Amino acid sequence: MKNIKKLALASVLCTGVCLTAGGQKPAPAIPSDPVIEAHIQEWLKKMTLEEKVGQMCEITIDVVSDFEASKKNGFTLNPAMLDTVIGKYKVGSLLNVPLSMAQKKEKWAEAIKQIQDKSMKEIGIPCIYGVDQIHGTTYTLDGTMFPQGVNMGASFNRELVRRGAEISAYETKAGCIPWTYAPVVDLGRDPRWPRMWENYGEDCYVNAQMGVEAVKGFQGSDPNHIGEYNVAACM
C-alpha cells in the first residue's frame, strides 16, 4: 500500500511538472536568429565527427607553450604542439594564463592572433580563448584589480559591480581575449570551501542581482550583440 501511494504521488508530481513545462514555456534570454541558426547548421553538416569532438574540447594553454623559449624570450607558443592541438585535433577552446604569469596586453594579442590564424586556416572557426578575469584584469599586466566578489557583494552596490565589469571587459579585450570566466554566482555557504570568496556571498538574491549587473558590464546591455569593448561572460 505504501509503495502504491508513493507511486501515485510521483505520478501526480510528474504530471504537474509536465503540465507546467508544457503549458508555459519561458521565453529565451536571447531570441533565436534564423539566419545565424541556418549558418550553424551549414557548418555542422560540413564537419566530421572528429572535428565536432575537437570543437567541444578545451585545454590549458600550457599544452601548446614552449617553456624553454619562454625562459629566454617571454611567453612563446610551440608551433608543433599548436599544429597537433588545432591542426590535427581541431580543439575549439583554450584557457588559462601562460606560465602562471600575467602577460602584457601586447603579448596576449600576439599569442591569440597566432592561435586564431591557425584555427581559421585549419577549420575556419575561431578558437575561443578564456581567462579567469574574475575581480579585475588580474591576468593582464598593468590591469585594474578590484576586490573579490564576496567584498563586492558586501557593498550591495549594483552600479559598482557593473562599472567594475565594464572596466575589466575593456582591459581584457585590449589583449584580444574574448571571454572571461566570470561572474561567479555559486552561493558561498561554508568558509572551508575552496575559492568561495569569488562569489557574492551566501544570499541568492544578492548573487543574482550582482550577477546580472556583472554580465551587463562584461557584455553590454544588448543581449544580441557583444560590442567592440565587451567580452563574453560565463556565469
Beta strands, then each sheet from edge to edge (+ up, - down):
strand 1: 58-60
strand 2: 93-95
strand 3: 128-131
strand 4: 179-180
sheet 1: 1+ 2+ 3+ 4+
end
